[in-house]
Amino acid sequence: MSATPSEKLEPPRVGATLQALRQSQGLSLDELSRRAGVSKSMLSQIERNQANPTVAVVWRLANALRVELSELLGGERPAAPPIEIVASHGTPGLSSPDGLCRLRILGPIDLAGNFEWYELTVQPGGALESEAHEPGSREHLSVLGGELEVTAGGSRQMVKTGETARYAVDGAHAIRNLSKKAATALLVVLHA
């Protein structure tokens, strides 16, 4: 039995879902294009439902957005658990080349580039030196133990246990431990 024209199935329209997922992750068309290997013009056409992507393109977009293929095709996001626990061993980390600074990445990966937070441990003599972030970006450093020196905007300031320093990071900046004991802090980065 053949389907009548009104019974023909339409391909899934992924445009609105793609746009919502991209925007919720703070991605521009350019960034998603680079991540997925799909041209910016094709992404724009897909979002406006002017083009039907191939399965391969949908697969690349789902991977670039870190979502299930079914979420992109079905338009429905699976319900998040009421409480999600990330085990200590499941928390990714980074170390400075000299091993004197350690960052534990506490924020979810989908907020990276917008809002990030870390647990920072700096051994005596260690320095976390950073290049400029986007204009308008800021860091918030709350020292939990020990003391750290913050250098930003041509100024230096010691930050002691219990204190928080807030500063612009659209220029080179650094966090140093000048003391003889390890220091720990929470570091929050707000990107412009």
C-alpha positions in Angstrom: 0.0 0.0 0.0 1.5 3.4 -0.9 1.0 6.5 1.1 -1.0 9.4 -0.2 0.8 12.8 -0.5 -0.8 14.0 2.8 0.4 10.8 4.6 4.0 11.1 3.5 6.4 11.5 6.3 8.4 14.7 6.7 12.0 14.5 7.8 12.6 15.7 11.3 13.0 19.5 11.6 16.0 20.0 13.7 16.4 23.8 13.2 14.8 25.1 16.4 16.4 22.4 18.5 19.8 23.0 17.0 19.5 26.7 17.6 18.3 26.3 21.2 21.1 23.8 22.0 23.7 26.1 20.4 22.5 29.2 22.2 22.2 27.4 25.6 25.9 26.5 25.3 26.8 30.1 24.3 28.2 29.0 20.9 28.2 31.2 17.9 27.5 29.8 14.4 31.3 30.2 13.7 32.3 28.2 16.8 29.8 25.4 16.1 30.9 25.3 12.5 34.5 24.9 13.6 33.7 22.2 16.1 31.4 20.2 13.8 33.2 20.7 10.5 29.9 22.0 8.9 29.9 25.2 7.0 28.4 28.3 8.7 26.0 28.8 5.8 24.7 25.2 6.1 24.2 25.6 9.9 22.2 28.8 9.3 20.1 27.1 6.7 19.4 24.1 9.0 18.5 26.4 11.9 16.0 28.2 9.6 14.6 24.8 8.4 15.7 25.7 4.8 17.9 22.6 4.5 17.5 19.0 5.7 20.9 17.8 7.0 22.2 14.3 6.2 22.5 11.7 9.0 26.3 12.3 8.9 25.8 16.1 9.5 23.3 15.5 12.3 25.8 13.1 13.9 28.6 15.6 13.7 26.4 18.3 15.2 25.3 16.1 18.0 28.9 15.2 18.8 30.0 18.9 18.7 27.1 19.8 21.0 27.8 16.8 23.3 24.2 15.6 23.1 22.6 12.3 22.0 21.6 12.1 18.3 18.0 11.4 19.4 18.0 14.7 21.4 18.8 16.7 18.3 16.4 14.7 16.1 13.6 14.4 18.6 13.8 17.9 20.0 13.3 16.6 23.5 15.9 16.8 26.2 16.1 14.0 28.6 15.2 15.0 32.1 18.2 15.8 34.3 18.3 13.9 37.6 17.2 16.0 40.6 20.7 15.7 42.0 23.8 14.8 40.0 26.9 13.7 41.9 30.3 13.9 40.3 32.8 11.6 42.1 36.1 13.1 43.2 38.0 10.9 40.8 35.6 12.0 38.0 36.5 15.7 38.4 39.0 16.6 35.7 42.1 18.6 36.6 45.0 20.5 35.1 48.5 21.1 36.3 51.0 23.8 35.5 54.1 22.6 33.6 56.2 22.9 36.8 53.6 20.9 38.8 53.3 23.7 41.4 49.7 24.7 40.5 46.8 22.4 40.2 43.3 23.3 39.0 40.3 20.9 39.6 37.6 21.8 37.1 34.4 22.0 39.2 32.1 23.5 36.6 30.2 21.5 33.9 31.9 21.4 30.5 28.9 22.9 28.8 29.5 26.2 30.6 33.2 26.4 29.6 33.9 29.7 27.8 31.1 31.4 29.7 31.3 30.7 33.4 34.0 28.4 34.8 35.0 27.6 38.4 37.9 25.7 39.8 39.5 24.6 43.0 43.1 26.0 42.8 46.0 24.7 44.8 49.3 26.6 44.6 52.4 25.1 46.2 55.1 27.5 47.6 56.8 29.4 44.8 54.1 28.4 42.3 52.5 30.9 39.9 49.4 30.5 37.7 50.2 33.0 34.9 47.5 33.7 32.2 47.2 35.6 29.0 44.4 38.1 28.5 40.9 36.8 28.2 38.1 38.5 26.2 37.6 42.2 27.0 35.2 42.5 29.9 36.1 39.2 31.5 36.6 39.0 35.2 38.0 36.5 37.8 36.9 36.1 41.4 39.5 34.4 43.7 38.4 33.3 47.2 41.2 32.1 49.3 40.3 29.1 51.4 43.7 28.5 53.1 47.0 30.3 53.0 47.5 33.5 51.0 48.0 34.4 47.4 49.3 37.4 45.5 47.1 38.5 42.5 48.6 40.6 39.8 46.2 42.3 37.3 45.9 45.6 35.6 49.4 46.7 36.6 48.5 46.2 40.3 49.5 43.6 43.0 47.4 42.6 46.0 47.8 40.0 48.7 44.6 37.9 49.3 44.4 36.2 52.7 42.3 33.3 54.0 38.6 34.2 53.9 39.1 37.1 51.5 38.0 37.4 47.8 39.7 39.3 45.1 37.7 40.4 42.0 39.6 41.7 39.0 39.5 42.3 35.3 41.4 39.7 33.2 41.4 41.3 29.8 45.1 41.7 30.2 47.9 39.4 31.4 47.4 38.4 35.0 48.8 36.0 37.6 48.2 34.3 40.9 51.3 33.5 43.0 52.1 31.8 46.2 54.9 33.7 47.8 54.6 31.9 51.2 56.3 28.7 52.5 53.0 26.7 52.7 50.5 25.5 50.1 47.5 27.8 49.4 44.0 26.7 48.2 41.3 28.9 46.7 38.2 28.8 44.6 38.7 30.5 41.2 35.6 31.7 39.2 36.1 33.0 35.6 33.3 35.1 34.1 33.8 35.5 30.4 32.4 38.5 28.6 
